[in-house]
């Protein structure tokens, strides 16, 4: 695919700043290139205000005469325009040297045009920039260095700064990029983490990297190997969190929890890490706080996770929940993902039950409502059951007591974990079907008692545990791995919570929250603030 009428690329107007011009080129490109192509190439362009924030997160920009900068997915060059404007504002003779990787040929003419304008504009201010546009796959081009198969002199060849809004999409396990980066891959990888890893490798010792990515790498099984490698060679210095999942890439209709991470290549633990928060596009109203390294980087159970507490309440909640010694495994419970994958089970799906004994109830996410599992619930002509046959029996589960958990949370919902109690007496069937977007929690040996089911569901649905979960987990998904690793109180406390919940005359959430908080003996300051939220 190529852009038609390249001669009609907009010219820079006299009143436009370099950043304004880059935004103009971006809008021009988006109007002409189909969204399908842009999504396939992971092209989600950085807003000018976000670009300005990212450049401002770097330290000591004006203290060197020459700065070597890497942009591993340059797009149209918004970061480069922002860097140039920043250097102009310093009024110092700083020379910028950019290496710009971009392998989408449709966008390279605009990148070339933007960089030529930057060079000319800086020359008019008697400032010098050099740039090299590299039309190669960034990962494959630098994999030999990453794997220590090529000589790499960190001081001579490394970069002072890396700035990046890398593409993000899942990679096939057999893709060339994954094969080259197999040492840091576990599960199905997303390409953005490979960009982060290679970029970190290419930094000079003491060099800084600022990167805008999804927050999903902060925890979870798929990114575990990457996290251990990454946080061994770089240390976080500053973090910016966007509270809204939709505002940051609104024009692309993208729902993603995003974070800006600024790190330094060093083994030295920082004394403090600056955390800033904005609802959407950063502005003067964003809040800031300092955190210790130990509050952000948590090493436990042969894993490293990155938490982002945004308030004193978050710190208190994390400290209180971390005190619990148990988890589902130690308490004798397991959690797994529903085995019914609809497109693989089309021969068994039924939209009506007709009262037949051969119809097995099928539980979807929408069947989890207000802390309980309700069946049947008709929605958008979705199948409500499964035909029981010899072939379908391997995807059925015995009719037992379960806690069922939605694997995906609502788009902008405050509650991330949504659990529902399923008791076997509610349906007259030997088996039930659990759809693949639902996790099911059960007892390894025996069966969940009602007290245990009510107690576990109350914990998972509580504001307390949802807030704890969100401090670490930035994905819209609620995976079995994260649920398994949640710190939990003793089985006796869980049973007491469940017993008290069942005796409630009221079913309102505040009453349930009070039972959870009182049984866990949670700090009074936490309980006061949580019950007001």
N, C-alpha and C positions, 0 to 999 in steps of 0.2 A: 504494500500500500504506500502511495506517495501523496503528498499534498499537491492539489492542483493550484495553478496560478501562483507559484512561489514569488513571482515578481510583485505580487500585491501584498506581501507581508507589510504590515503597518510600519511607517517610519516614526521615529521618536519626535514628539512635539517639543517645542522649546520649553514649555512650562512643565513638562513631565520630569519627575525624578527618575533615576535608574530603576528604582523599585517599581514605580508606577508603570514604567515601560514594560518591565518583565511581566507585570500583571496583565497589561494590555495584550501582550503576545500570548499569554496563557489563555485568556478568554477567546482570542482569535482562533487558537489551535483547537480548543474544546468545541467550538461551533462547527469545525470542519472535519473532525476525526470522530468516527462512531464510538460510542461508549463501549461496545464489545471489544474493539481493538485496544482501547485504553485500559480496560479491566484486565485483558489478557496479558498486558505488559506491566500491570501494577502501577499505572500512571495516576497518582492522586497528588495533585500539586499543592505545594505549601502556601498557605495564606501569607500575605506580606507582613502582617502583625506577628504571626508565629515565627516567620523568618527573622524579623528584627529581635524578638525575644531570644531566639537561639544564638544569634551572633553575640548578643549582649551577655550571654552566659559564659562566654570565654573570658579568661583572665589574661592580663599582660599582653594584649594584642599589640599595643603601641611601643613595647619595650625592645623589639628587635628591628633591625634595619631591613631584613628580608624574612618574609613568612611564607612557608611552604604549606599549601592547603590542598587537601584531597576532598573531592565530592564524588562518591562512588556511583551516584545515580543522578546526574546533574539536571535532567529534564530541560527546561528552558533557561535555567541559570538564575533563579530568584535569590539563592544564597550568595552567589557571586555579586549580583547587583547590590545586595544588602551589605556585604563586606566592603565594597567600594564606597558606598555612602558613609559607612562607619569610619573608614580611614580618612575620608575627606573631612569629617567632623572633628577628627583628632588634630588636624593641621600639623601632622608630622610627616617626615619623609620616610614612609614605610613602603617597601616594594612587596607586592603580592605576586606569588607564583602559584597558579592553579593547575592541578591535574584533574580533568573532568571526564568521567566515564559515562557514556551513554550509548546503548546498543539498539535503540529504536530509531531507525533511519528516518521515520516521518518527522521526528522532532529536531534532528540535528541541524537542519537549515535555520531554525529559529534560535537554537543555542548559539550557532555561529554568529548570527546577526546580533544577538544580545551581547555577546562577548566583545564583538567589534565596537559596539556603541560604548560599552564599559571602558574599553581601552582608550578610545578617542576622548571620552569625557574626562577620564583621569589624566590623560596627557595635557588637556587644557588647563588642569590644575597643577601641572608640573609634577604629577605623580605617575609612577610606572607600575604597570601590571604585565605579567606574561601568562599565557595560558596554553594548555595543550588539550585538545579534545580527542579522546581515545574511543573509537567506535569498536569496542570489544565487550565481551561478557566479563564483568568485573570479577566474578568469582573464579571463573576458569582461567582468566588472565593472571591472577595472583595466587592460585592454588599452590604452585610449586614453592613460592615463598612461605606460604602458610604451613606447608608440610615439610619445611626445611630441606627442600630438594634444590634450592637455589641459594646462592650467597646473598645475604641481605645485611648490609651494614646499617644498623639502626640510626646511628648519628648522621651518616652521609645520605642514606637513601630514605630514611623515615620522614614522616610528616609532623609539622608542628601542630596542625589542627586538621581534624576531620569533621565535616558537617554533612549530615545526611538525613534525607527522608526516603529510606530505601523502599523498593517495591515490596508488596506483601501478597503472597498467594502460596498455597500448599504445593509442594514438589512431590513428584513421583519418587518412590524409593530407589528406582533404577536410573534416575536422571543423572547426567554427567556431574552436575553441581554436588549432588548428594554423595556420589561415589568419591569425588575428590575431597569432600569434607566429612567423611564417614566417622572420623575420630570424635566429632562433637555432636553427632546426630543420634537421636533415639526416637523411635516411633516415626510418625509422618511429619517431616520438618516443614517449616515455613521459611521462605527464602530470605525474609528480612533478618533472621538471626544469623544466617551465613554472612550477610553483608556486615553485620555488627562484628562478627568474629574476625573476618579478614581485615576490616578497617582497624580494629584494635591491634592486630599483628603489625600493621604498617606504620603505626605511630612511633615516633621517637620516644625514648625514655623521658618521661615528664611531659610528653605531648598530651593534648586534650582532644576529646571527641564529644560532640553534641549530636544526638540522634533522636528523631521523632519516629516513634513506632507504636504498634499496638502494645498493650500492657500484658499480653498473654504469656510472655516469656518469664514473668516474675515468679511464677510457680507452676506446678504441674509436671507430670511424668515426661511428656514429650520434650520439654526444654531442660530437663535435669542435667544432662551431660554438658549441654552448652553453658548453663549457669556456673557449674563448677569450674569449667575452663575460663570463662570470661571474667568472673570476679576474682580469679586468682591473679590475673595480669593487669586489671584496671580496678580503680576504686571510685565509687560514686562521690561526686562533690556537690552537685545540684540536681534537683528533680522538679519538674513542673507537671502537675496533674490537671487534666481537664475533667470536670465533674460531669458534663453532658457528653453522652455517647454520640450525639448526632451533629453538634454544632461545628466541630472542627473541620469536617469535610462535607458540609451541608450541601454544597452545590453538586456533589457526586452521589448524594443519597446513600452515604455509607454509614452504617451503624457499627462503631468500634470504640472501645475505651482506649484512649491514646495517652501516651506519656512522653515527655521530653527528658532524656537522661543525659547529664553531662558528667563525663568521667575523665580521670587522669591515669596515664599509664605509669603505675608505681606500685611498690609493695608496701608503701607507708599508709597506715590507717589514718584517715582524716579525723581531726578533732571534732568536727561538726559537719553536717550535711544540711544545706539549705533546701527547704521544700516550699514551693509556691503553688497556689491553686487558683484556677479561674473556672467559671461556669462553661464558657466557650472560648472565643477568641480573646487572648490576653488583653487586659486594659488596666487602667490605673486603680481599679477596685480589687485587684487580685490580692489574696491573703498570703502571708509568708510565716514560716516558723523554722526553727532550727531543731535538728534531731541528732542523736548520737549515731555512730556507725552501727553499734549493737542493736539499735532500734530499727535499723533499715535492713541490714544483712543478717539473716538468721541462719545459723548453721546447726542442723539437727537431723538425726536419723539418716546420716550419710547423704545429706542433701543441703543445698543452699537455696534459700528463697529471699526475694526482695520485697519487703513490706513498705507501704507508703502511708504512714499515719499522718493525717492532715490536721489533727487537733490534739489537745491534751486528753480529751475524752478517748480518742483512739489509742493513745499510749496506755491509759489506765485499763481499758478493755483488754488490750493485748497482754498486759502484765498479769491481769487476773485470770484470763483463760489459760495462759501458758502454765499456770500453776498446777493444772490438772494433769495427773500422771497417766491416765488411760486414754485409749482410743477404741474404735470399733473392734479392731483385731484383738486387743488384750481383753476386751469384755466378752468375746465369743461371738461377735456379729460379723457379717460380711455384707458387702454392697456390690452389686453387679449391674450391668446394663441390660435392659429389656431385649430379649432375643428375637422379637418379631420385627423384621425389616419389611415394610409393606410391599416394596416393589419385587421382593423375592418371594412373597407369600400371596401373590395375586390369586392363585388357584384356591386359596382357603378363605379369603376375605368375604364377609357377609354384611350386608347393609340392614338386614332384618333378622330377628331371632325366631319369629313364628312359634315361640314356645317349645322348640325342639330340644331334646336332651343332647343332641349332637352339636349344638351351637355353644361354643366356648366364649365367655365374655372377654372382650379385648379392651384393655385399659390404655388410653392415650393421655397426653399431658392435660388436655382440657377436662379430663375426668377428675383431676385433682383440684378441688375447690373448697376454699375455707377450711383447710386442714383435714379434710376427709376425702375419700375416694367415692365418687358417685357414678353409678352405672345403672342403666344406660343414660347417656346424655348426647342427644343428637346435635351435630354441628357440621354444617357445610357438606352434608351427604357423605360424611366420613364413615367407613365401615365400623360397626359396633361389635362384631364378633368374628370368630374363626370357625370354620367347619372342622370337626374332629375326624381325622382320618389317620391311618397308619403313618402316612408321610408327614402330617402336621404335628404329631406328638412330640417330636424332638425340639419344637420351639414353644411348647407349653410348659407352664409351671404349676406344681401342685397347689390346690386351693388351701393356702395357709395364711396366717397373719403376717402382714408385711407393712413396712413403711415405704411408700413410693415417693420418689423425688423427681421433679421436673429437671430435665437436663439443660433447659434454656430458660432464662429469665425474661420478663417483659422488657420491651425496648427501653423505656426510661423508668422502669419500676424501681422503687426504693428497696423492695425485698428481692434479694438475689436467690436465696434458697426457699423453695416452695415444696413442702412435704405434706403428704396426705396419708392418713391411717386407713389401711385396708384390713378388715376383719373377715375371716373366712365365713362366718355365719351370715354375712350380708348377701351372699349369693349361693344359690343351690347348684353347685357345679363341682365336679371333681378337680377341674383344672381352670386356670385363667391364662389369658395371653397378655403379655406386657410389651408394649410397642417400644421400639428402639430409642425413642427420645425420652424415655423414662428409666431412671435407676430404681432398683428395688433392694431394700435392706431386709435382711433375714438373719435368723440364728443359725450358726454353723451346725450345732447339734441340738435337735429338738425344735421348738417353735417359740416365737416371740409371745410373751404373755401380753394381755391388753395393757397392763401397767407399763411394761417396757415399750410397747408401741406408742402409747400416748406420751410417755416421758421423752422418748427420743424425738418424736415429731414436734413436741413443744419446744425442745431445745433448738432444733433445726429451724423452726419457724420464728423463733424469738428475735427481737431487735438486737439483742445482745450478740447472738451468734451470727446474724446477718452482717452486723457491723464488723465483727472480727473477720469474717470471711472476705469482706470487701477490702479490708486493709491490705491483704495479701493478694487476692485473686482479682485480676482485672478483666477476665474474660466474660463474655455473655453466657458462656457454658458453665454448667455445674457438673464437673466430672467425678466419677467414682473415686479417683485417686485423691482428690481434695477432701471429699467427705470422709474417706478412710482415715485420713491423717489429722482430722480435727481433734484437738485435746478434749477429753470428756471427763465428767465426774464419775464417781463410783457407781456400780450397778444399783446399789441401795438408794442413792440419791435419785437416780433416773426413775426407779420404781416409785419412790415417794412423790416425785413430780407427777408421774402418770396417774397415780391414785388420786391425788388432789385435783387434777384436771377433770377426771371423770366425776368427781363429787361436786363440781361447780354447778351452781344453779344458772349462772350466766356463761355465755360462750364468747364474750367480748375479749379482744386481744389484750387489753390492759390487765384484766384479771389473770389471764394466763401468764403474762409477762411478770407480774408480781410473784406468782407462784415459783417461776423459774429463778428469779433474782433472790427470793427469800431462801430457797433451798440451796442455792449455790453460795449463799453468804457473800454476795457481791458488794464491793465497796459502795458506801452510801452515796457518794458523789456520782458514781456511775448510774445507780438506780434512779436518782433524782433527775439527771439529765436525760436518760433514756426514756423515762415515762413522760417527759415533756415533748419529745421528738414526735 
